[in-house]
Amino acid sequence: MFPHYAQATTESALKHAYKQLKLINWQPKIIEMGHFETDEEYVIPLTKSIQSQIDKDTHLLFSYHGLPVSHVKRIDKSKNHCQQLDNCCAIKSEANQLCYGHHCMLTTQTVVGLLGLKEEQWSLSFQSRIGPVKWLEPSTTNKVEELVKRGIKKLAIVAPAFLADGLETLEELDIGIREHFLELGGEELTVIKCLNDNQDWVEGLSKLVDKKFSQSATA
């Protein structure tokens, strides 16, 4: 289950599930969860989890799992939007309806609006890149370095693409990025826990599932 669509996650998981069902010759009715980057059942619990961890002096960094640029460009059937326009992920278009970067931007904009943050109080980045190919930018490491140069001393990082904590949050952010931030001169870093078993999220997920069932029944 992924809030933001990507072929590498959502589509590959579905393909694997359908393949396994075919192998055991079972064809139950499948209701796909799909992406839910701005659904209130997701963004409201996410916003609440952030709200108690920041104050007016905190800069909030939204760190999403990275993705090779080639993956998001494949989604753009028009071939003239993705990575062709400045700030393409922030521009709503038929070409990026299933763009991972656009979905991440939509979640960020929604939460920023709910929190009432000013432009200078938040940033967006992408983590967990591997290999030599070009990935979505800016990287979380580079963004943290930039923020310290800007004089940011108090930083909170939230990773909205991860619904449960794992290596990417517990090790990469809470250990690696924390050490880097402090070494550069930062003073206080808070890595906000993923939604995990957060009660608001558990209830929100239940409502999301009910909504998908209802939509399927009327389709």
N, C-alpha and C positions, 0 to 999 in steps of 0.2 A: 504494500500500500504506500503510494507516494503522492504527496500533495501536488507536485509539479510534474507534468508529463515529460518523459524522455524515452527515446527508443532504447537506450541502454538499460533503463530500469523498468518502467511500466510495460513497454512492449515486449521486452525479452522475458519478463516474468510471466506474462500472459501466454506467450508462445510456448514456454516450457510447461505451463500448466495444461494447456490444450494437448500438447504432445503426450504428456503422461496419461491423460484421460483416454486418448486414442489407443495407447499401448495396452490399457486394461479394458478396452472396449466399453467404456462407460460414457454416455452422452447426457449428463444432467443439464438442466437449464442453468446457464451461467449468467450472473448479473455482474458486470464489470463496474468496479468502484469509480474508475476514471480519476481525473485530476480535480482538485477542490481548493485551488490556491486562494480564492477569495470568499469561499463559503463561510458564513458566520459561525458555523459549528466548529470550524478550525481556527479562524483568525481571532475570534473573541477569547477562547482559552489561551491562545498564543500571546495575545496582547496582555491579558491579566498576568501571565507568568513573567512578563517583562516588567510590568508596571511597578511591582514591589521591589525590583532590583536596581532601579535607576533613580536619580534625582536630577535637578537642573544643571548640575556640574558634570554629569556623566555623558560621554559620547557613546552612542549605541552603534555597534557594527553588526550588520546582518551578514553572516558568513554562510554561504550556500555551498553544497558539494559542487566541485568543478565539473566541466564537461568539455571535451574537445570541440573546437569551433566547427570542425567538419560535421559533427553530429547535428548541431543546430542549423547549419546551412542546408542540410538535407531536407529539413522540414519546410523550407521556403521554396515552394514550387514556382514562384514568380521569378526567383533568382535575382531580384533587384531590390530586396529589402534587407535581409539579414547580412550584417557586416558591410552593407553598402551605404547605409544612411547613418549619419551621426546619431548616437543615442538610440539606435534602432529598437532596442529592447523596451524602451519607454513609450514607443509609438504604437498604438493599437492599429492592427491591420489584419486583413484576411490572411495575409502571408505568414503571420506569426501566431495564429490561433493556438497552435500546438508547440510553440517555441518554449523551451525550458527557460531560457534567459528572460523572456517576456513574462512567464508565469512567476519567476522569482521577483521581478520588478513589481508585478501586481500585488503580490503578498506584502512586499516591503512598503509600497505606497499606501496600502490599506491599513497596515499596522501603524505606520507613521501618522496617518490621519487620525486614527483612534487615540493615539498617545498625545497628539497635538504637538509633535516635535517640529522645530524649525529646521531649515535645510542644513544649517551648520551643525546640527546636533546628531546627525546620523550619516552612515556610509554603508556601502554594499560591496561585498567581495566574494571570491570563490576560492575554496580550499581543496586540498587532497589531489592536486595535480601530479601526474606521473608521466614519464617518457618525454621525448623531444618534440612532440607535436604541439601546435598552438592550442592553448586552452582559453576559455572565457576569462576575461580580465575585468578588474585587477585581481591579482592573487591576494589572499588574506595576509600573507607575509609582507608583501609590498605595501599593502594598504596600511598595515600597522606601522610600518616604518615611516610612511608619509604622515600619519596622524601624530606620531611623536615629534616629527620635525615641525608640525604645525603648533606644537605646544600642548597637545592633549596629554594630560597626566592621569585622568580617571576614565577608564574604558570598560564597557560591558559588551560582551559578544553573545549573540544569539544565533543558533543554527537551525532555521525554520525547516530546512529540507529533511532533517532527521527527526522522526517522531519518537525515537527512543535513543538514549545515550549509548555510545559505542566507542570504538577506538578513535574515530574522527573527532569526537568531542572530548572524551576523557583524557586521551593522550595527546592528540595533535593540537587541540586548542588549550585545554586546561593545564598541560605540562609544557609542550613545545612553544606555543605562541606566548604563553604566560612568561616563560623564561626570557624569550626574545624581547618582549615588551619591557620587562623590568631592566634587562641589560642595556636597552637603548635609552633608558631614563624615565620610563613610565613609572607611576607610583602605585596605582591600584587597578587591578583587573578582575572583573567578575565574569565568569563563564556561566551563563544562565542555563539551567538544566533543561533538557528536552521535555516534551510534554509527558512522556513515559506513562505512568498511571495516574496522572493529574485528574482529579475528580471532574473538573469542568470539561476536560478533553474526553474522558470516558463517556460522559453524558452526551457530549457533542458528537462523538463517533457513533453512538447509538442512534442519534437523530439523523446523521448522515446516511447510515445504512437503511433506516426506515424510509428516508427520502428516495434513495435509489430504488428500493423495492416498489414504492408508489409510482415512480416514473416508469419503471419497467412494466407495471401492471396496466398503465394507461397508454403505453406505446403501441 
